[in-house]
Amino acid sequence: MAVYTVLERAEIEAFIEPYGIGPLIDFRGVAAGIENTNYFLSTDHSDLPSELRTRTEQEYVLTIFEASSPDELAFFIELTTLLNHSQLPVPCPLENADGIAIQQIQGKPAVLVPKVSGNHPQQPSESLCHAIGVTLAKTHQVCLQAKLQHQSSRSLSWLSQLATELKPRLNAEDLTLLEEVSRFQQLIKSHSDLPVTVIHGDLFRDNALAAGDQLTGIIDFNSAGDGYLMMDIAVVVNDWCANADGSLQQSLVTAIMTGYQQIRPFTSDEVLLWNDFLRIAASRFWLSRLATKLDPNNRHRPGGLVEQKDPEQYRRILLHRISTPQKLS
């Protein structure tokens, strides 16, 4: 359970009081996180002014940042607030009565965010895939227009270093697959005009929320940073559209790409390198999961149990992208 900071009711009540969101009803720790501590809270809105109240009970997420730097926190606030104010389904931290979003609890920075309705999509429909394509393109456009910049913690140089660390522990077949990283680094040297902005970087289905075919929220921007726009799309397609054997459900891929291009058409280089982005995106998650499996104690913060994700899943995806290249018309 990834609740590193254990809170008592009185501490939470004192924390939320400046936000004016009503008295605390209930709270519980969230076991799903890895890097930070999260609590779900519910508060009573029945006595709030009518203009602040949509229902009598409201839910929130209290996030305590366990290791983030001040610069990272400031960027997180800036990014999510920008996207939220751009009418995108991205929850952003509330400000207290003094206009401050980040407060302290047990000496650690913490924020309060409205909890988004919906569930993580397990078997996304074509309509929902179309919606995620549209929303991802709008997110990219907002970041491009704002000229946001933030060094990514999951850059190509990070991936290259990870590949070097794992090299002595891989068999001959996996060593061949490891060459995907250096291959991609060489490939993009001749395509210097590929669009770059701040991207989500980890938009798996478990970082999205939906009610039926309606996309209700995109969450967890902890991996956000500078990156190729096509990398963001490749991460989504590899997760949202993949079958168990690594192959793709083409109708879902088409829905995502059609939705995306309604907002931002692809450049010629992006079309040309589409399958290469699918391959490097698969390589990233194969290697990061493999590193955690081989050396779990050094790949996450101590103090909580980490959900072990199977690296073989992304190895299969990578092999399929190599054997069956995807093309964009």
N, C-alpha and C positions, 0 to 999 in steps of 0.2 A: 504493500500500500504506500503510495507516494504522498503521504501527508507528513512532511518533515517538521512543520511547525504546528504543534498541538495547541488549540485555542479553547479557552473556556467561554461560556456564554457571556459573562460580564465583559470580557475583552471585545467580543464581536459587537455587543450593544454599544460600547463606548466608541468603537471604530465607526459604526454606521450613523451615529447620532448627528454629526455635522452635515450629512447628506440630506437630511429631512425626508427620509423615505418611509417613515412610520416605524413603529416598534417591531422588534424581532419576534417572529412566530416560531421558526424552527431553523436548524442548520445541520449540515452533515458534511464530513470530509469526502473528497472525490478521490477514488483510488486509481483513476486512469492516467493521471499525470506522471511525468518522469522528472522534469527539470524543476518545476515549481510546485508549491502547495496550493490546492484549490478547495474551496468550500462552496456548496450550494446553500443559499439563504432564502428564506421567505419572510416577507414583512407585511404588516397590516396597513393597507391604504385607506381603510374605511373612513378615517377622520381627516384625510388630506383634502385640500380644496378640489372642487370638481374638475378644474382645468388640469390638475396633475394626476387625476385618477381615471384609469380605464377599467379597473376592476378592484375588488376589495383586497385581494391578495396578489402580491407581485414577487417574482423570483429574481435572484441576482447571483452572480458568481464573484466571490471574493478570491482574488489571486494574490499570493504572497511570493515575491520574487526572491529566490534563494541565492542566486549567484550573478544576476545581471548587473552590468555596469550602469552608471548614471546615463551615459550616452545611449546605451541600448534601450533603457527605459524611456528616455526622451523621444527616441525614434519610434518606438512602439506606440506611444501616445500620439505623436504627430501623424503617423501613417493611418492608424485605425480611425482617428478623428477626421482626417481628410476624406477617407473613403466613406465613412458614415455620413458626413455632411454633403457628400456627392450623391446621396440617395442610393447607395449600394448597401446590400444586406450584411453589413459588417458592424457588429456591436463595438462601441468604444467606451472607455472609462467615463464614469460620471465625475463631475466636479462638485466639490463641497460648497458650502455657503461662501467661502472665501475665493472660489474659482480655482481651487487646487485639486488636481486629479490623483496625485500620488501622496499617500499618507504613510505613516509608520505604524507597525504593529510588532511588538517584541523586538524593536530595533531594526526591522526589515521593511523595505518598501512594499506597498500593497495598493491595489486598485480595486474598485467595485464596478462591475459591468452588468448591465441587464442581461438576464438569461434568455437566450433565443429559443423560441418554440420549435417543435419538430424533432425528428429523429435522424440519425445517420442513415443514409440510403444504403440498403443492402443489395438490391437489384435495381439499379436506376433505369428508368424508362427513357425512350427517345426524347420525350418532352423535357424531362429533367436534364438530360445531357445537353439538349439545345440551350436550356436556361443557364447551365454552368458555362457553356461556351460564350454566350452573350455577356454574362457577368464578368468572366475572366477578361474578356476584351475591354470592357468598360473600365475595369480595374487598371489594366495596363495603360489605357488612354489617360486616366486621371494621373497616374504616376509619371507618365511621359510629360504631360502638360505642366505638372508641378515641378518637374526636373528634380525629383527626389534622388538622393544618392545615399547609400549606406553599404559599407563593406559587408559582404555575405560571409557567414560562418561556414557555408557549404559551397565554397567556390571551387573552380577547377583545380586550383593549386592545392586546396585542402584534399580533394579527391586524389590528386597525383601523389601527395604525401602518404595518404592512406594506402594506396596501391603499393607504394614502396615498402611500407611497414609489413604488409601482408605477404609480399613476394616470397620470403623464405619458407612460408608455411603452406604453400599451395602445391598441388600436384601438377604434372605436365599439362593436362588438359585445361586446368583453371589458369595456369600461367599464360596460355594462349589467349584466353578471354580477358586476362588482365591488360593485354595490349590495347584493349579498346580505349583506355584512358589516353595513352600517348598518341594513338591514332587520331582521336578526336582533336587533341591539342594541335597536332600538325595540320589537320584539315581546316580548322577555323582561321589559321594564319592567312589563308588566301581568300577569306571572306570577312574582311574587316568591317563591313557595313551592316552586319546583322544587328537588328534593333535590340537595345539593352535598356532596361530600367529596373526599378525595384520590383521584384516578383515575390509571390507567396512562397514558392519553392517546395511546398509540402501539402498540396491540396488533394490529399486522399479523401475518400468518402467519409472517413471518420473525422475530417476537419470541415465537413459541410453538414448542414441540417436542412431537412426538407419535410414538408407536409404534403403527402401525395406527390403530384408532379410540380409542386411549387417549391422553389428554392427559398428557404427562409433565412439562412445564415451561412457565412463563411467565418471560421474561427481559427485560432492558433497561428498567429503570425510570427512565432518565435524564430522561424528559419528565414524570414523575409530579408531580402538584401539584393544588391545589384546582381543581375543575371540576364541571360538571353530570354526574350519573351517566349521563344519556341521551346525552351527547356521547361517553362511552366506548363505549357500545353502538353508536352510529352509526358510529364509526370502525371497529369490528369488522365490522359488517354490510357497510359499503361496500367493505371489502377481502376478507373471507371469502366473500361471496355474490355478487360482481359478475361479470357476463359481460364479454367484450371490448368490447361496444358500450355498456356502462354499465348495462344492465338487471340486474335481480336474479333469482337463482334462488330462487324463493319457498319451495321446500321447505327450503332451508338457512336462510333467514330465519326461517321458522316454528320450525325446530329450535332456533335460538339463543334466540328470544324465549320459547318454551315452557320451555326449560331455565332461563332467567333468572327467569321469573315463578314457578317452583316455589319459589324461595328468597325473592325480593322482588317482590311485585306492583307494577305501575306505578301512579302517581298519575293522576288524571284529567287534570291539566295535561300530564303526560308523554305520555299517549296522544294528546292534542290536538295537541301540537307535534312528534310523532315525525318527520314528513317535514321539518319545519323544521330539526331537528337533523341529519338526513341531509344536507340542503343545506349547512348551515354547516360540517359536518365535511368534506364534499367541497371546499368553498371553501378551507378551511384548507390542505389538501394541494395543491390546484391552485396557490394563491398561493405557498406556500413552495417548491414545486418550480420554479415559474416564476421566482421571485427568484433561485434558485440557477443556473438556466439563463442568465438575463440578466446575472448578476453573480457568477460562481462564485468569484472571488478574495476577495470580501468576505463570503461566506456560510459559510465553514468555516475551521478552523485551517489555517495553512500547514504544509507538510511532508508531506502525504499526498495521494494521489489519491482523489477523491470519486466514488462511483458516481452517475452522472447519471440521475435518475429522471424519466420523461416526464411533464411537467405536463398534456399532452393527455389522458392517461388519466383524470385527475380532473376535467378540464373536461368530458369526455364523461359521467362519472358525475353531475356537477352538472346538466348539461343534462337528463339523463334524470330526475333527481329533481324537476326543475321541470316537465317535460312530463308525467310519469307519477307523480303523488303517491302515496306509500305511506301506508296507513292501518293502525291497530291497532284490533282489535275489543275 
